[in-house]
Amino acid sequence: MSHRITGPSNYYQRKLIRDLWKTKKRIWKTVSKKLSGPRKNRVEVNLYRINKKTKEGDVIVVPGKVLGVGELDHEITIACLNCSESARTKILSSGSKLLSIEELLEQNPKGSNVKIFC
């Protein structure tokens, strides 16, 4: 029987998962659980869906990838694991902010007013 690595094998993702878990805040623990699962279960969200379900000034975390189908017509802050190039240009052109999950964790360690987008 061979040894299997469970969860992501990327060192930085494993470190992010540990850091999120150590905060002991419910929102960051939930994001940590989502990221530690198999890659096929990760979230892939299009911009039109984000636009439809958010309002001006929201802060969201996407524990997966943001894809560039659709447009954003209001300013929000998005923290995600990965982002496609087309989504990146559309997000920044709409005046919204695009952060990594690590940056949002540093800015808001309590996780107040942050929504998980799954």
N, C-alpha and C positions, 0 to 999 in steps of 0.2 A: 504494500500500500504506500503510495507516495504522499508527500507532504503537500497540502494545498493551502495557498494563502486565501483567507477569506477577507472580503472587503477590498478596497482599492490597494494596488501595489505602489502607486505613486507616493513618494515620501511626503510631499507637501500636502497632499490631500489627507493622508493619515495624520499629519501634524495638525491640520485644520480641524479634523474630526475630534482629536484629543482636546484641543484648545476650546472648542465649542462645548464639549461635555464637561470640562472642568469649571465652567462658569456657574453651573448648577442652577441656571435659569431655565424655565420650562421651554421657552421659545427656542433657545439655542440648543437645548438637548434634543428637541424635535428635529431641528435642521441637521444635527449630528447623526441622528438615526437614519434620516432620509439619505444622507451622503454615504453612510457606511454600507448601504445595501448594494445589491448587484447593479451594474451599469445599465442593464436593460430595463430596470425599474426606475431610472432617473427621469425627471420631468423635462419635457421639451415644450416650451411655451412660445406661441407666436405673438407678435406685437398687437395684432387686432384683438386678441383675447385679453391681454393686459390692459389695453385701452378701454375695453368694454367693462371690465370689472374693477377699475380703479377710478379715483377722482383726484382733483388737483391737490398736490402736496403730500400724497401718500408715500410711504416708504415700504417697499416690498423686498422680500428675499426669495429668490428662485433657486432651489437646491438642484440645479441642473443647467440646461442650456436655453438661452433666449434666441429665437429665430426671427428673421426679418420679414415675415409676411404680415402686411398691414402697416398702419401708421399710428403715431401717437399725436393726439391733439391737445394734450395738457402736460404740465410739468410734474414729474414724479422722480423719485429716487429709486433706482433698481440696483440691487446687489445680487450677483449671480456667480455661479461657478465658471461657466463658459458663455461666450456670446459670439454669434456669427458677425462677420464684417458688415453685412448689410444692416443688421439690427443695430450694430454699434453706431453707424453713420446716421441712421434714422433717429435713434435715441438722442444723440448729441445735437442733431439739427433741430429737434423739437424743444431744446432748452432743458431737457431732463439731465439728471446726473446718473452716471454709470459707475458703480463701485464693485470691488471684489467683496466677498463675504468677510474676509479678514479686516478690510478697511471699515466696514460697517460695524463689526464687532468692537474695534478700537474706538469708534465714534460713539457707539451706543451699547456699552457692556450690559446694561440692564435689559435691553431689548424693548423698551417702551415705545409704543406707537409703531411697531414694526409688524407687518403682516407676512405670513408665509404663503407663497403662491404655488399651489400644487395642482 
